[in-house]
């Protein structure tokens, strides 16, 4: 699929002129069989690993 981005200028213009652009683009892509996809990764630790970790693994400032 590749990555397709709008320029900052185009995104600002579309947000003002056509706020449904992204939704319509997604709908049309799905309608033509071009389904979106994502790659998703997670890391898992046991409760014991979390308890003995050197910092709070849920502290978003440490991510």
C-alpha positions in Angstrom: 0.0 0.0 0.0 2.7 2.5 0.8 2.4 5.6 2.8 0.6 8.6 1.4 0.5 11.9 3.3 -0.9 15.3 2.7 1.3 18.3 2.9 0.7 20.6 5.9 -0.8 23.2 3.6 -3.1 20.7 1.9 -4.2 19.2 5.2 -5.0 22.7 6.6 -6.9 23.6 3.5 -8.9 20.4 3.4 -9.7 20.7 7.1 -11.4 24.0 6.4 -12.9 23.3 2.9 -13.8 19.6 3.1 -13.7 18.2 6.7 -15.1 14.9 5.5 -12.2 14.3 3.0 -10.5 11.6 5.1 -13.7 9.7 5.8 -14.7 9.8 2.2 -11.2 8.8 1.0 -11.3 5.8 3.4 -14.9 4.8 2.3 -14.0 5.1 -1.4 -10.8 3.0 -0.9 -12.7 0.3 0.9 -15.5 0.4 -1.8 -12.9 -0.3 -4.5 -11.2 -3.1 -2.6 -8.2 -1.2 -1.4 -8.5 -2.2 2.3 -6.4 -0.4 4.9 -4.0 -2.4 6.9 -1.8 -1.8 9.9 1.2 -3.6 11.5 0.8 -3.9 15.2 3.4 -5.0 17.8 3.2 -5.3 21.5 5.6 -6.2 24.3 4.4 -8.3 27.2 5.8 -8.7 30.6 4.8 -10.8 33.5 3.4 -9.3 36.7 6.7 -10.2 38.5 8.7 -8.5 35.8 6.6 -5.3 36.2 7.0 -5.4 40.0 10.8 -5.6 39.7 11.3 -3.3 36.8 13.7 -0.3 37.6 10.9 2.2 36.8 7.1 2.3 36.4 6.5 0.7 33.0 3.2 2.6 32.8 5.0 6.0 33.1 4.5 7.5 29.7 7.5 9.9 30.2 9.7 6.8 30.1 8.4 5.5 26.8 
